[in-house]
């Protein structure tokens, strides 16, 4: 971490690390965690939520044209093109604190989206490959230190001013100076060569720069000031027409958008807790309502449940070195430092059972931080095999004691797993994990821990984390040795070969070459972070993102969602439409 301009900056972190940054900035707890209420509390919670909904939304908010008057009725049939509109709920954590300013995180983390208000140079396809938006071409020098991007010449901001390479350079230089969310430490300077050509001069090679270009919205140099986040001027598919803080955002189609025709002309986003979103759907007040697995079996007349696969994963770090004291802090764990314990846990956990027990079946087993993504190595796959897990422990000298808990050289096979106390899903995952470890003869004690202490304690105790991003840097942030520390950032682990592969990946001449190196960092046939390698983390599940969708609304194909149940949903809202 580096301190710049009085702001604590955590570079290149997109998962739980971003939550840690917010803790360090005194912005509260993990905003990516969802506050899940158990089914037994639904009735009272829904009553309260509905009262809140009717007073705050129907009374205090002006809902999208015609929708409030059509509660519970048909909203899709008979619409003209100009009337095409949709109301969507998102978690309250999806509202950007600093407004709709890419410099301060809009477009990244839980706010990741396609070009919505601002345009981006590139995009990502449904297969997480790179597509084009403003850029018509890009190239990189042989040494990887200069990226040259040619942009369209027919793009205008919504105030009528033309978007040029000068605006692109201004945006990126501003981000490099101020961003506390995205990583720009590799960027030395952005330079506008002419109106349609921008050069990015790097201080080190960064082969996955196209993924950064996909999340940075371009702001107007002539109209940018400290109030930009509240009144953004962009060139994307939508114009921000209204923002009632803490309640809603209304977007309207940009009539001068240069891309494909925007089919959904008006989008209203309501920021709600899951209980309120469910109540809104039950009242027929919204068209799409985000929900949790604990509510997913509710039957709502006129709505169906949509499941979207994600790489929004939950995993547990297993400190891979023996316990020791460093500057008054305990680092390492005398049980999980044994690779036999880590390997036994990885194959001795029934992920399908965990998904059924905790997520009501709405998830997929996770075996890495990048399942299903282009840089994923399928050598991460493991088969549930509790008998083999016991054999590994026995062979390593972990013998069962009189109370059923294993011991080795006087060390009891027992450790604590931490979870976020306000996240019932993580708590339930930790409890299920503990129960399954007990079958192997490993005792797991549970402990609620807020982010103010969890980061430090995770150096010696496992913690239930959430990760998952549309960039290979997630691998780097979790497994690469942090500069000057001799160990990875979030849990003590180091492997020079793994580091070397990732370093080479960032220097690669193409994304395809980089993908192969990211895959080798996971497993190269001899070493890596998989079951046959060091296995310093055990991944449990990818959480399905769930939505109640009004009948008649056709949602365009979703790409796999990253960590955070928010703006990813409306990546392609411009192509949604109502069936007649």
N, C-alpha and C positions, 0 to 999 in steps of 0.2 A: 504494500500500500504506500502511496505517496501523498503528501499533503501539498495542496496547490491552491493559492488564493484563499486560504482559510477554510477550504472545504476538504473534508476527508474523502479521498477517492479510492475506490476499490476497482482495479482495472480488469476488464474482460470477464466479468462474472455475471452469469445469466440465471442461475438457479437459486438455491438457498443462500449462496454467497451474497446475492443482491439483498436478501433479507438482512443478512448480517451487517451490510453497509448501512441499511436504514436504522439498525439498532445503534450503530456507532454514531449516526447522525441524530440520534434521539428521536426517531420518527415512529417508535412503537414496535410491536411484535411482528412476526412473520406474516406479511400481507398476502403471501401466496397460500397460506393454510386456509382451508375452508372450515367454518364453524358448523359442524354437523350435529344436529339434534337427533336423539334416538326416537324411534317410532312411538314409544310410550308417551312422549310429551307432545305429540303432534296436535291433539285437539286444542289444548290451551294456546299453544304457540300459533296455530293457524288463526284462531279467533283474534289474538292480539295483532297478528300480521295483517289480517284483513281490515281491522280498524285503522291501522297505520296506513294501509294502502288507500282506503277510501278518503281519509282525511288529507294525506300528503299528496297523492297523485290526482285524485279526482277534484279535490278542493284547491290545492296549492299549485298544481301543474296544469298547463294547457296541453292536453294530449294531442297527438297528431290528428289532423283534420278528419272529423267524422267518426273516429274510433270510439270515443267515450260514449257516444250516443248509440253505438251498435253492440254494446256489451252483451255477450252471450249469443249474438246472432251471426249471420253469415257476413264475413268481411271480404272474402275473395271474389265471389261471383259478381259479375256485372261491372267490374271496374274498367274504367277507361285507362289508357296508358298514363294520362296525366294524374290519375287518382291512385296509381300504384304506390302503396305505402305499407310499412310494416312496423310493429312495435315489438321490441326485443328486450328481455331483461338480462342484466349482467350482475355479478357480485359487486357489492359496494367497493371492494378493493380494486375493481377495474377502473374506477374513476381516477384519472391522473391528477395527483396532488398539484403538480406544477403546471397543469393545463396541457394544451395540445401543442407542445413545443418539443420537437425532436431533440433539441439540445439537452433537455432535462428528462429524457426517458420516454417520451411519447413515441411509440413504434417499436419499443424494446420490452423485454421482460414480459409481464402479463399484459402489456399493451401492444404486443407484436401483431402486425396486420399487413395486408397488402397496401398499395398506395391508396389511402382513403381520403384524407384532407390534403396532404402534401404528396407530390410525386417522389418516387425513388429512382435511382439509376437502374437498378436491376430488381427482379422479383425472384421468388422461388416457385417452382412448379409443384404439381401434386406429388411428384416423385422426389421433391426436395433437390432438384437440379436447378441450375440458374437460368432464368428467363430475362427478358429485356422490358424495361419501362421507358424511362427517358433515354437511356443509352441505346444507340444503334450499333455500337461496336466498342470493344475494349481489347487492350493488349497489355502485356507486361514485358519489360526489358529482360534480357537474359540473366542479369544479376538479381532480378526480382525487386529492384529498388525504385522503378518508375512504372506506374500504371497510367496508361493513356486511354481516356474515355471520350468518345465522340457522342454528342447528344443530338436529339431532334431539334429542328429549327422552327417548329410550328406550335410551341407550347407557350401558353400565356397564364399568368397569375390571374386570380379572379378580380383583381383591380384593373385589369387591362394591360398591365406591363408584361413585356415578353420575358420569359425565363431564359437566361443565358448561362454560359459556363462560369461567368463571374458570380452568379448566385450560388452555383454548386461549390465553387472554391470558398466563398464566404461561409456557407453552411458548415463545411467540413472543418475549416480552420476554427470556427466558433465552437464546434463540438470538441475539437482537440483541446481547446483552452478551458472549456467549462463542463463537459459531460462527466457526470458521476455515475453513469449507468453503463454505457458502452465503452469498449476498450479502443482508445485511439493512440496508445503509447507508441505504436509502430509508425504513425504518420508524422512526418517532419513538417510537410507543408503541402497545401493544395494550391495550384496555380492555374489561372485561366489563360490559355495560350491564345485563343480567339473566342468568338462568340459561341462556338459549338465544340470546342476542345478543352478539356481540363486534364491536367497532369497531377497525379498524386505522387509526391516524392516521399519515399519511405526511409526510415532510419534502420530498418531491418526487413528482410523478405517476409512476406505474409501472404501465402498462396491462397488463403481463404478470404481475401479481401472482397471478392464478389458477394459473399454472404453479409458482410458489413454494409456493402452498398445497397443491399436489399431492405435494410431496416432504417436507413437514414433519410427522412423526408427533407426535401429542399425548401428552404425558406427564402423570402425575397430580401435581398440586401437593402433595397430602398425603403422597405416598410417594416423592418425588424426593430423592435425595442423591448423594454422590460415587460410590456403588457401583451406581447405577442401570444403567449399561451392561452390567454382568455379570448382573444380575437384573432385567430390565425388566418392569414391569407395564404392560400396554397394554389396548386394547379391540378389537384387530384380529382377523383370521381365525385366528391361531395364538398359542399360548403357548410361550415358550422353556422347554423341559423340561430340556435338558442342553446344556452347552457345554464341550467338552474342547478347550482352547486348542491351536491348531496341528493339530488333528485333525478335529473334527466338531461339528456343531450338530444337535440334534434338536428339531423343532417338533411340537406336537400341537394338534389342532383346538380352538378356543375354543368350548365348548359353549353359551356365552351370546352368541355373535356375532349381531349384529342384522341382518346382510346375508343374501344367498342361502346356502343350505345348503352347507357345506364338504364336498365329496365325498372329497377325499384327506385322510384323518384324521391321518396321521403322515408327516412329511417329514424325512428325514435328509440333511444336506448334509455331504459329505466334502471337505476342502480338499486338493487334490492338484496336483502338476505334471502336464503333459499325458502324459508317459510313464507315470506311475503310474495316471492315469485310464484310459489305453488298456489297461494290464495288468489293471485291475480289471474292465473290460468283458469282456476276453478270458477272465477267470476266472469270469464270470457273477456277480460280487459286487455290481454296481450296476445300476440301471435306466436311468440317463441319465449319459453320460460326455462332458464337453466335450473337444474335440479340435482339432487344427490341420490346416491344408490339407495339410501334409506327411504326415499320418497318415490322411487322409480316405479314401484308396483301399483301406485295409485291409478285408478281408472278415471279419466276426465273426459266427459262427453264432448265430442268435437275435436279432440286432440289425440295424437299418437306420440309415442316415445321414440326419439331419435338417439341412437348411440353413435358416437364418433370415437374411433380409435385414437389413442394418444401415446406419446412418449413421456407423458406426465407420470414419472415413476416414483416409487417409494423404495428406498434401500437403506441398508444399515452398514455403517463403517465398522470395520473390525481392526482396531489398532494393531499394527503388524510388528511392533518392536516391544521388548521387555520394558516393564515399568522403570522409570528413573525420574529424578527431579531435575528440572531445568528452570533456573531463575524463579524458584519457589512454586513452579507449576508441575504437576505430575504428567508425564508424557509416557505413553505406552501402557500395555496391559499384559500381565504375566500368563494369562490364559489364551487370549486371542493372538498373542505373538506366535503361538505354535501353529504352523501352517496346517498341521493335521486337523486341528480344531476348526480352522476356517474352511477347509475342504469338506470336512464332515458336515458342517452346518449347511454349506451351499447345496449339497446333494441330499441332505437329510430333511430339508424343508419342503413340504407339499404346498406349492404355490397355488395350485388349483383349489385345494381345500381352503386356503387362506382367502382367496378371492370369493369363494362361495360363502364363507363364514362372515367376512367383514364387508364385502362389496356387493353382496347379494348376487354374485355372478357377473357384475358389470365391470370387468377388467380383463387384462391379459397378463400371463406370467412375464416377469421381467428378469432378464439374465445379464443385462448390461445397461449402461446409461444411454445407449443409442440404438436400441432395438429398432429394426425395420428401416433405418436410415442408410443412405448410400455408403457411409463409412463403417457400418456395422460388420463385425467379423462373426460369422455363424459358428466359429469354434467356441463361442461363449455358451452355446446351448448345453444344458445339462438335463439328465433324466432323474426324476425323484427315485432315490434308492436308499432307503433307511438302513437296510442290511449292510450295504457297502459302507455307509457312513459309520456304523458301529464297528465294522472291521477296521476301518482307517484309525479310529480312536484306539481300539485295542492294540493294534500293531504299533502305534506310536507310544504305548505305555500308559494310556489313560484307562485305569482299571476302576470298575464299579465298586463303590464303598457300600457299607451296610445300609445307608439311607438311600441308595440308588444313584447317588451323585458320584461322578468319576473323580479320581485323584491321580496325580502324577508327581513324583518327587516331593510330596508334601504340599503340593499346590492343588487346591480344590477347583474343579471345573465350574466356576461360578463367576458371573459378572453382572453388571447392571446395564440395562438398556433405557435410554432416556427418550422421551417423546414430548411434543408440545402439549401443555396441559389444557389448552383451549381447542384442541383438535381431536375430536372423539374417534375419527378414523385412524389417525396415527396411534392413538392409545390402543384401539382395538387390534391393530396390526401388531403392535408390540406385545400385547397379551397373547395373541395367537402364536406369535413367534416363540414366546416363552414356553407356552404349552407344548409346542412341537419340539423344542430343544430338550424339554424334560424327558421326552421319550428316548432321547439319545444319551441321557445321563448327564445333561448340562443344566445347571441351575441358573435361571435368568430372573433377576429382580427388576421391577419396573420403577421408574422415577420420572415424574413430571418435571420438566426443566424449561424455563423461558429462554429466549435467545440471548438474554443478557448474561447467562452463565453457560448455556449449552455449547457455544463455540469453544470455549476454553476447556470445558469438561470432556468434550468429544476427542480431545487429544489422548485421553486415557479410557474413556467409556464409550461404547457404541451408542449411536443416536439414530432415530428414524428421520431420514432426510427426504426431501422431494427435489428432483432435478428434471431435466429434459428440455433440450433446446434444438433449434434448427441450425446448429453450427457444431463442427467438430471441436470447437474450443471447450465444450463441456468436458470432454475427455481430458484435455490439457489442464483445466482448472482443478479437476479432481485427483488426477494421478501424477502430474508432473511435479518434480521437485521445485519448490518455491525458491526464488532467488535469495541467497544468503541464509537459508534456513536448514538446508540439508535434508528436508523432508517435504512431503506434499502439504498443501495448505490446510486441509480440513481434517486429516487423520494421518498419523505418522506412518509414512511409507515412502520408500525410494528404490528405484531401479534404474541404473544408468542406461541400460539398453532400451527400456521403455522411453526414457527421456530422449534418447538419441533419435528414435524413430519419430517422435512427435516434433522434435526440432527439425529433422529432415523434411517432415511433412509440410512445415511452414515455409521451407525453402524450395519446395517442389516447383517445377515449371508448369504444371497443369493441375487442375482439380482432380483428374483421374489418377495421376501419379500420387497426389497427396492422399487420396482415399486409400490406396494400397498401403501407404505408410501408416496411416491411422489404424488400419486393420492389423498391421504387424505389431503395433504398440499393444494391441489387445492380446495377440498371440502370434508368434512367428514360427512355431514348431518346437521351440525350446524354452522360451520365457514369455512373460506377459502378465496380464491381470485376470486371466480366466481361471477355471477350475484346475487345469494342469499347470498353471503358473502360480502367481503369488496370491490371488484371490483376496485382496485387501478390503473389498466391499462385497456384500451379498445383496443382490437386487431381488425385490419381492414381487412387485406387480406394477403394471401400467394402468392407471385409473381411467376408465372410459369417461368421456365427457357426455353428459346426458341432458337432453332438452325435451320438453313437451312442445310439440309443434302443431299448430292449428291445421285441421283438415283443409286441403285445397292449396296450401302453401308449398311450393316446390323450391326446396333449398338446393342450390348448386353443389356439386361434389366438393366435399371438404378434404383438404390435405390433412395428414396426421397432425393432431394438435400438440403443441408444446406444453410445458409446465405453465399452469395458470389457466383458469376457467373463464376467460374473458373475451377479448377482442378478436381472437383467432376465429371465432364463429362467423364474424361478418367479413372475413377476408374477401369473399366474393359476393357480398350482399347485392351489389349492383346487377348481378345476373340471376338473383332470385325472382320468382314470378308467381302470380296467382293463377291456378288452373280455373278455367271457366266451368 
